[in-house]
Amino acid sequence: MKMPPADGGQMMVHHGGPRGGETMPLANLMENIIQRTYHELTVLSELLPRKTDMDRKIEIVQFASRTRQLFIRLLALVKWASTSNKVDKCTEICNFLEQQSMLYIDTADTLAKMSRETLVNARLPNFSLPCAIDVLTLGTYPRLPTCIREKIVPPDAITPTEKRQTLQTLTKVIQYRLVSSELPPQMRKLRIENGRVKFHVEHEFEVILTLMGDSPTIPWRLLDINILVEDPDTGDGKSLVHSLQVNYIHQLAQSRLVDNNRPLHDLYKVLHSFCQSLQLEVLNSQTLRLIRERMGDNIRIDEYTVGRCLVVSYWRDQTKKDKQDPVVYKLKVHVSEEDEGKPLQISHSPVMSAEESHRVGLAIKSNHLSIERLLMQTIEVRIHAKLKDLSKEFQKYVIGQCEMKDLPIALHVPVLNPTLEFEHLRVMMDSQRGSILASLCGIEGVQEVQELEEFLNSGEWKNLGKFIVNLRLQLVLIRCEKSVQYLPTTCQKHLPLIISPNHPLEEVSKSRFYIRVPKQSSHYVGTQTVITLCGKSKAVLSPLIIHWRKSLRVDSTSGYPNSHHTMCVISPNHPLEEVSKSRFYIRVPKQSSHYVIVALEESKNRKLLLGEYEGPKNKKMKGSVYMIPELTYILSSCEERLAFVNLGLEFQKNGVVHSGVQVDCEGTCFCLSIASMPDVPNIMKETMEG
């Protein structure tokens, strides 16, 4: 063992003969010896108490002897380590001399082997006299093999004329090959020039082929492939196919051109299938982007099979309604199995008619791949069809012609006749949710329109006439309200009346308003308005004059309720009980206890309602529809008549017998004829009769 000095002044113990073996620091060696001695001493102290005195002595002597020998060796090693440098140098010199000796021995062995084995068969070749003569006489060596020239020296380039003739010949060979072989119908658009043929399939791919000879068995050589499928929405003109994908398709297509009876057909199938898969992938990515950015939950991808089909459902709100069998609207773009070319076809659910499908398109337009555009076209056709069905339903209950116009398209329904354009009911559809939206063109806040919209969205249109009637009554009330604006009065939404329980006025429709007569705080005019809404007639107003007195009774002969208060109690079988619930009240000018009730009633006629009979054509209305002459006549007639009514009441209080309010013989005004006068005290009877 050797112990050369280590870095930091520590000795390194060298194990095993020559330098370069394993070494360890002297401090570690001393620590191990000390630890070993301490461990043996500890074990001895634990085991000696269990042994006899003689055994103890023997164990102690053996331990001392072993320990002494160990430390003597350690001491010798420490003393030897001080002179280890000289020993190491001698060892290195010996090793170098041994290596040199081995080299001499190996060299002698190799030379002996060569002399005995290799040089025995060695011969001197014949001298090449012809080559020497050529070199000495001619200065060159013309006897080299031609293969060296062919592999090292490039051949001379052909001339432009030879190149032109070669390409012309190759062009004729390609033309002959194309004429004698069968081409796919989709690859009939081609161009041959410069010994190459270029096949162009619109918006799918473009390939360049050539031939490497004029033999009919030589396969086509595919030179280049260009994929023409693009994403017009977000493609930004970038290629959708990676160069590695193009290389793989190039290799696959080239393999289909070798040893094939119909190589061009297989070439088209491979490239067409890839382009279709790429088109479907573009549509799928556009749909996902459309869902993420704008449409949200209104559309959803129900199915997507790579290279086969893409199914997108729209109008999702229709399926969320409480329906037993909700209609699910779907758009399916799939590969047609019927057509040999297998283009991308479009299918619809529910099924569209032939005309509607033709408007959307039977096949996807490869020149502009846009799922949003396709959805909008489909939804536009769906909206047009649904509004057309609604038009047929509305036409049963209205007189005028329902029209579809505007952009986006809307159905205009003339609820009244005659009508103005801003009174039309405008029905349109939400393109994203598929729900029906109803509104009046120039009037807002009509509750009946909202009720009609909810009814149309329910899907059941059997009681459509009821909602049309309610809307028509409301529009007539609005007309009456507008008409009153031309008169010296104002309108209000509530009438300050205290109604007794179970009074017929409690059942009055919510579609009403009240009119105040100027300079009169307690007079109203009531006009009963009978409107026959059978679809083919107009409004008719009929007056019903009501006089309120202080006593809570009704004069059944005259039909006037007698009450001066705001509360009115109606006797049984009174005409007010037969008045329509859709009514409102108008206060009579200059009269404090008279009302006109404007009531709206609906008459039904089955033939007219179902459109089985066309009524007579209405005459063209003159003037404004918001100037109702019947209402003006009722107000003026009641105002004139109530003066005679009040006079008659005063006559009745004083015992004057009269004939009641009548129309004079000429029909121009009202009159009241006195039949007899009461007796006056202190006046003779002859004087009274005279």
Helices and strands as residue ranges (DSSP letters): G 7-9, E 12-14, E 23-25, H 26-47, G 48-50, H 53-81, H 84-113, I 114-118, G 119-121, H 129-138, H 146-152, H 160-180, G 185-187, E 190-193, E 196-201, E 205-211, E 220-227, H 243-256, H 263-290, I 291-295, G 296-298, E 300-305, E 309-314, H 317-320, E 329-335, E 344-349, H 354-360, H 371-395, E 403-405, E 410-413, G 421-423, E 425-429, E 436-440, H 447-458, H 464-484, E 490-492, G 504-507, E 514-516, E 524-525, E 527-531, E 539-543, E 545-547, E 553-555, E 560-562, G 575-578, E 582-587, E 594-600, H 606-609, H 629-653, E 657-663, E 670-676, H 685-689
